């Protein structure tokens, strides 16, 4: 349980630094009286793209450093699903917004993909960190601290 907490804390630190540029941009926009531009840009698509990419990297590192190859196929399937249904749509939304397709559906979908990327990063990023920290996952790693 301790390794899970450490892995989750590491992921939360990563999320904090990922959202830091967005927070700075929001403050700059508010203080320069350009509040109409806060949500109309592609900043949220950039962040979701970064988070999906970081998730893929965390899982690759976890798979490559883990000595228990039993679940490698499932993790590689998860990586391909994250690429197909997370990273690629984020890139498409980003490109469409950047080339000038200003559409309410695009702006809403970038928020949906942002929320999805945070959830995917929290879940799979934590798994990747656990796999990288614990070279071999044992049943005792998944038990409560009381049972140890």
ChimeraX attribute file (.defattr): number of C-alpha atoms within 10 A of each C-alpha:
attribute: neighborCount
match mode: 1-to-1
recipient: residues
	/A:1	14
	/A:2	12
	/A:3	16
	/A:4	17
	/A:5	12
	/A:6	15
	/A:7	21
	/A:8	19
	/A:9	14
	/A:10	16
	/A:11	22
	/A:12	17
	/A:13	10
	/A:14	16
	/A:15	16
	/A:16	12
	/A:17	11
	/A:18	15
	/A:19	13
	/A:20	11
	/A:21	13
	/A:22	16
	/A:23	13
	/A:24	11
	/A:25	13
	/A:26	17
	/A:27	14
	/A:28	14
	/A:29	15
	/A:30	14
	/A:31	10
	/A:32	9
	/A:33	10
	/A:34	11
	/A:35	14
	/A:36	10
	/A:37	11
	/A:38	16
	/A:39	14
	/A:40	15
	/A:41	16
	/A:42	19
	/A:43	18
	/A:44	24
	/A:45	28
	/A:46	17
	/A:47	22
	/A:48	28
	/A:49	24
	/A:50	18
	/A:51	27
	/A:52	29
	/A:53	18
	/A:54	17
	/A:55	28
	/A:56	25
	/A:57	15
	/A:58	24
	/A:59	26
	/A:60	19
	/A:61	15
	/A:62	24
	/A:63	23
	/A:64	16
	/A:65	17
	/A:66	20
	/A:67	15
	/A:68	15
	/A:69	11
	/A:70	9
	/A:71	9
	/A:72	17
	/A:73	11
	/A:74	10
	/A:75	19
	/A:76	15
	/A:77	11
	/A:78	15
	/A:79	21
	/A:80	14
	/A:81	12
	/A:82	20
	/A:83	18
	/A:84	12
	/A:85	12
	/A:86	22
	/A:87	23
	/A:88	14
	/A:89	18
	/A:90	28
	/A:91	17
	/A:92	13
	/A:93	22
	/A:94	22
	/A:95	14
	/A:96	15
	/A:97	20
	/A:98	12
	/A:99	8
	/A:100	8
	/A:101	12
	/A:102	13
	/A:103	12
	/A:104	9
	/A:105	9
	/A:106	19
	/A:107	20
	/A:108	12
	/A:109	17
	/A:110	26
	/A:111	15
	/A:112	15
	/A:113	23
	/A:114	24
	/A:115	14
	/A:116	16
	/A:117	26
	/A:118	18
	/A:119	14
	/A:120	18
	/A:121	27
	/A:122	21
	/A:123	14
	/A:124	22
	/A:125	28
	/A:126	26
	/A:127	22
	/A:128	26
	/A:129	22
	/A:130	24
	/A:131	26
	/A:132	22
	/A:133	17
	/A:134	16
	/A:135	15
	/A:136	15
	/A:137	15
	/A:138	10
	/A:139	7
	/A:140	11
	/A:141	16
	/A:142	12
	/A:143	12
	/A:144	10
	/A:145	10
	/A:146	6
	/A:147	6
	/A:148	8
